[in-house]
């Protein structure tokens, strides 16, 4: 049979419930055309797939060219399944904290009535300097994408996972067994001899949270959100354990028009609209910002109109990073040069990542600084390809759109400066094969080990060790 489908037929759940079961059941994709601009009035791009039950002698044809096999991803290769999480990538990628209560924050720019003003924060610190220990800078996706220096303008009260208060109780902390201690901690009330901090040690801050956060939490259906109203809804202890000791971390806005990674200072509260990565070197920045990683991210994240919805668990935990210590110096050099050039452009124009990448992708923008940034990105991509040993690949980025406007009332798709589709698919096929071989090697080395995704929330403290040695 022949099938006309949207070009998401090879993505995510659509692939897992469509093409993959067909191939698993003995079907063969004998021909496919991945991108066909619909000839009618609708401004859509479709895929055309021809399937046969059984095997054929002739090689299948992909976009008019004979190939060895067409996979469920509609690329040449043998990998049809969603890539597996790799244990080597555990404890790297996280989503930021979900506060669920803007009463935790101090912010002069918001119209949110529950938020506090910065003057109130200054007053509280002047009244009791100890309050500064529980007020931390707070940053989200907007600052990462829109600020040329990724500077924060908000702060947040942070009681971490502290109990609420100490009380005289039937029993003492020192004499209680572990079961009783956990029971006390779950309730948030601990004995007078509890040795660590409790939220009530900062009464001024606790009063603010009780006044401005607790009423919102009282209406929540989840018991934990109502009962532990002084704590964030999602505290992300694994994230903060993993980045402890790092002077900076890599981050991305999870909803973004362009895939742009930025370094942020350590020691902040990172909002739930941020993906945060426990790395701090330019070599890792080069890997994440490269078109190699972008291909993987666009395949295994979802999208919304022209925006990428980056999913750290699906993208990073499965991504096969290169194993090439000899290439580390070139990656560090290429990443640093590109990062510094990009920062210079943003600061000179007072524009953030979104506006800068709008110019980067616009073929009519021939500013020398933008041209140099494009050249440095290409050099960074070559360094990444070299780290994988794929020196036979020499793709050259081109400007293209997903679709053109069909009439004067319709907007065309935005320009993208990216590798041609054939090169993107070649890289994707190699990454898929590499993920499969890495997963098989990990299974043989430690078949009983806990999968990476199950361990991610309990990451142990890390150092500034690179992703690959």
N, C-alpha and C positions, 0 to 999 in steps of 0.2 A: 504494500500500500504506500501511497504518498501522503504526506502530512504537511499542511501549512500551519505554522504556529508563530506566536510572538517569539522574538529572539531570546526570551528567557527560558526557552525549552531546555537549554543546557545548563541552567543555573539552579542551585539550591534544591528545595523540595520538589520543584517541577521536574528536575532531572532524576531525583531519587525515586519518584513515583511514576515516571514515564519511561524515558529511554533506558535507564539502568535495568529495570525489571525485564524489559523486552530483550535486552542483550543477555541477561542472566538466564532467561528461558530458552536461549538458543537462537534468537533473532540476530540478523546482521544488518547493519546500516550500509546499504550498497551505494548510496549517493547522498550528498548533502550540500546545500548552499546556505551558508551561515547568515549572510546579510543580503537581503533583497529589499530595496526600497519599493514599497507598494505602488503599483502603477496607477492606482485610482486616486480618489480625492483625499483619502485618509493619509495623514503624515505619519506613517508608521514604518518600521523596519521589521521584516518577517524572516523566518528561517524556513527552508523547505527541506524535508527529510524523507528519504525513500528507504523502506525497510522490507526485508525478505525473511521469511521463516526458514532457517537453515543456512547453509554455507554456499558460496559461489566460487567458481574458479577464477573469474576475472577480479583484478584488484578494485576495491571501492574507489569512488571518485569524490573528492572533497574540493569544492569550489573550482571544479573543472580539471583538477589534477589528480592522477592516480596516487594512492597512498597504500600503505601496508594494512591499516585497519583504522576505522573511524570509531572513536570511543563515545561514551555517553556525553562527554563534554564537547562533542563535535570538533575534536582535534585528533590528529594522528597519534595513536598510542594505545596502550593496553589497560590504562587505569579508568575504571568506570565509577568506582565508589567515592563517596566523600572522603577526603584525606583524614587520616587518623591523627589524634593528638599525640605529640611526641613528648616523652618524659624529659628529654633534654631541655624542653622549653618551659617546664613548669616554673612558676614563681617569677615570670617576666612581665606578663601583661595583666592589667587590672582595669576595672571601672572605678571611678572616683566615688566619694561618699555621697549618700542620699540623705540630706538633712531632714526633710519633711517637717518644716517649720521655719519660716523666714525670721521668726523671733530670735533665732540663734545669731543672726547676722547684724553687723553694723555697716550701713551703706547709705551714702548721701545721694546716690543717683537713682535709686529705685522709687517707684510709686507704691510699693507694697506697704500697707499700713503697719504690718506686724514688725517690720525691720526697725532696727535702732539707728540712731544717728551717730556719726563718728565723734561728735562732741561729747556724747554720753560715754563712749568708750574712753575718751581722754579723761573725763571726770572720774570714772571708776578706777582708772589706773593711778591717777593722782591721789585719790582717796586711800587706796591700798595697792601699792606696787605689786603685791603678789598676784593681783588679778591678771597682770600681763602674761603670766605663765599659762593661763587657760584661754587666752585670746590669740588666735593665729590668723595669718593671712589666708584668704579664701579666694579661689580663682576658678573660673569656668571656661566653657568653650568660646564665649563671645570675646573675652579678653585675649585668648590665644589667636583667634582669627582676625580680630579687628585692631588690636593695639600693635603699633610697629615695634614695640619693645616687650610685648606680652606682659605688661605691668598690671598688677591687681589693684582694685580700688575698694575691695571689701574685706571684712574680717569676720570671724565666726567664733563663738564660744564653743569650746570643745571639752566635754567631760569624758571623752574616750569611753571605756567600758567601766568607769568607776561606779560603785554602789551609790545609792542616794545619801544615806546617812548612817551614823552609829546610834545604837540604842542599848539600854540595859536589857539584856535578854537572858533567857534560861539557858545558860551555857556560855563558854568563852571560846574565842577563836583558837586559842592554843590547844584546848582540850578536845575540840570537835574533830570527828573523822571527816574524810574527804566528801562523803555523801552529804553530811550536814552542812559543810561549808558551801557546797554548790547550791544547796537549797536556800541558804541565806543570800548568796549572791544573786540567785534568780529573783528573789523578792526585792533586792536592792537595799535591804536593811541588814546590817551586820553588827556584831557585838562591839562593845566599847573598846575592847583590846584589839580590834582589827588593825593590822600594822600599816596598811597602805592608805592612799588618798581616797576620799569620798567627795561627792559633789558638794555636800554641805560645808566642806572646808572653804568654799568660796561663796559665802552667803549672798553677796551682792549680785553675782552672776546667776546663781541659782534662782534668786527672786525674779530676775528678768525672764528666765526661761519658763518658770512656773506661770508667770503672768501672760507671756506672749506665745508660748509654744503649747503648753498643756491644754488650753481650751480646744485647739485644733486636734490634738492627739486624742482627746476624750471622745471624739466622734469616729475614731477609726475602728474597723471591725476586727483587726488582728489584736489579740490580747497583748502581745509583746509591745506593740506600738503605744497602746494606752498605758500599760503598766510601767514601761521604762521611758517615760516622756522626756526625761532630761538627757537621754542619749540620742544620737542620730539613728534614723530608721535603718540605715545601712552604714555601719561604722568602717567596714573594710579593714579589719585588723591585718589580713594577709598583705594588703598593699603597704601599709605603714611599717610592717615588720620587714618587708622586702627592700624598702628604700631607705631604711634606717642607716645612717652613716654616709649617704650619698649627698654631695653638695648640690647636685642638680639631677633632674629626671627628664626623660623624653615624654612628650604628651601630644595628643591630637584631639581636636574637637570631634566627637563621635558622629555629629551631623555636619557635613562640610561639603562645599561646592568643589573644592580642590583638596587633594590629599596633601596636607602640609603639617609636618612635624616640627615641634619647637622644644627647646630646652626651657624648663622652668626651675626656679630654685627649689631645693629640698626644704623640708620643714613646713610646708603649706598644707592647708586642707584643699583637696582637689574635688571639684564638684562632680556629680554623677553624669554630667554630659561630657566628661573628659575620659579618654583612654590614657592610662599612665603606665609607663614602662620602666622597669628597674634597670636602666642602663644610663650611662653618663658620658660615653666616649663619642668622638666624631665618627669613628669607624662604624659604630652601631647606627648613628644618624644616617650615614651614607647608605647602609643597607635598608633601613626603613623608608627613606625618602626616595630610593631608586625606583625606576620604572619596573624593575624585576618584582619588587614587593608590591607595587601598585597593581600589577597584573593579577597577583594572587589576591590582594584585597578586594579588587573589583569583582573577582569571580566568586569569592566566598563571603562577601558582605551583601547586603541588599542595597537598593537604591530607591530614591523618592524624587521623581521628576529628574532634575539635573544634579541631585545631591547624593553623595555617598553616605550610607549609614554604616560606618566602620564598626565591626564587631570584634573586639580584641580576642575573645576566646576562640572564635571560629577562624580568625586570620592568623594570629601569632602562635597559638599553641600548635598549629599544624604546619607552620611555615618551615621548610627545611633550610636553615641558615647554612652558609658555606663552611666547610672544614678546611681552612687554608690559612695557617698562621703566617705563611710567607707573604700573603697578600695584605696582612693587617696594616702595615705601614702605608701602603698605597691607598687603602680605604680611609685611614685616618687623615692623610694629607688631602685627598679629594673631598672628603666630607667637611673638613675644616675650611677649605678654600670656598666651597660652595656656600656653606653656612654664613661665613663672614661677608661674602659678596651679597647674599640675599638680605642680611641684616643692614648692610650699608644702603641698599636700595630702599628698604622700608623706612629707615630713619631719615634719609634725604628727602623722601616724598611724604613722610608722615602718614603712610598707608600700611595697613596690616597685611596678613597673608592672603586674604581673599582678593583684595584689590591688586596686590602685587602679582598673584597668579592669573588674574584676569588679563593683565598686561602681558605676562609671560606667554599665555596661550593665544594672544591676539596677533594674527599675521601682519596686521597693519602697524603694529608698534615696533618701530625700528630704532628705538632709543639705544645708544651704545651700551648703556648699563644693562638693559634687558637682553640685548644680544649676547653680551658676555655671560650673563646668568644662564642663558640657554646653552652656551658652549660648555660652561662649567658643569651643568647638569649632565650633558652628554659624556663629559670626561668622568664624572662620578659613576654613571651607568657602566662605562667601559671598565672601570675599576671593579665594580661588583661582578660583572660578567667574568672578568679575569679571576676573581676570587673563587668562582665556581669551576674554573678551568674551561669555560665556554668561549675560548678565543676564536672559534670558528664563526661565531655570531657577530655580525657588525651592523646591527640595525641602525637606521638613521630616522630620527623623529620627523614627522610631517604634520602639518596642520590639516585637520579634517573635522567634519561635523557628523553626528549620528544621522541627522536628517536635515533637509532644507525646507524652507517655508513653501507651502503649496499655493498660498495667496498672500495678498498684502496685509491681511488681518492676522496672520499667523507668524509667530516668532520662530526662527530657525533654532536648531540646537546650538548650544554654545560651542565655540572653537575649542579643540583640544590639540595640544602639541604632544603627540605620542608616536610610538612605533607603529608601523603598518600592521594590520591585523594578522597577516601571515607570520610575522616575527613574534607578535604577542602570543599566538597560539603555539609556536615552537617552544617558547620559553615556558608557557604553562604546562605543556606536555612533559618537558624535562623536569619541572618542579614536582609534578604529580608522581613521576617515576621515582624521583629522589625521596619524596615523602614515603612512598611504599617501601623502598629498600631500607630506609632508616627505621621505619616502624617494625619491619621484619627483623632487623638486626637487634633492636631493643627487646623484642619479644623473645628472641633466642637467648639474649644475654641475661635477662631477668624476667622470665615469664610470669612470676608470681607478684611482681612489683605492682604497687598501686598506680593506676593510670594518672597521667598528668592532670587531667581536668578535675579529678576527684581530690587532688592534693592542693589545688591552687589557692584555696582560701586559707591554708595553714602554712604559708610559706615561711621559711626561717629567715632570719636576717641575712642580708647579702653584703658583699663588698662591691668594689668597683671592677670586679672581674669581667672580662669581655664575654660576649656570647659564644665565641669560638676560640679555641686555643691553637 
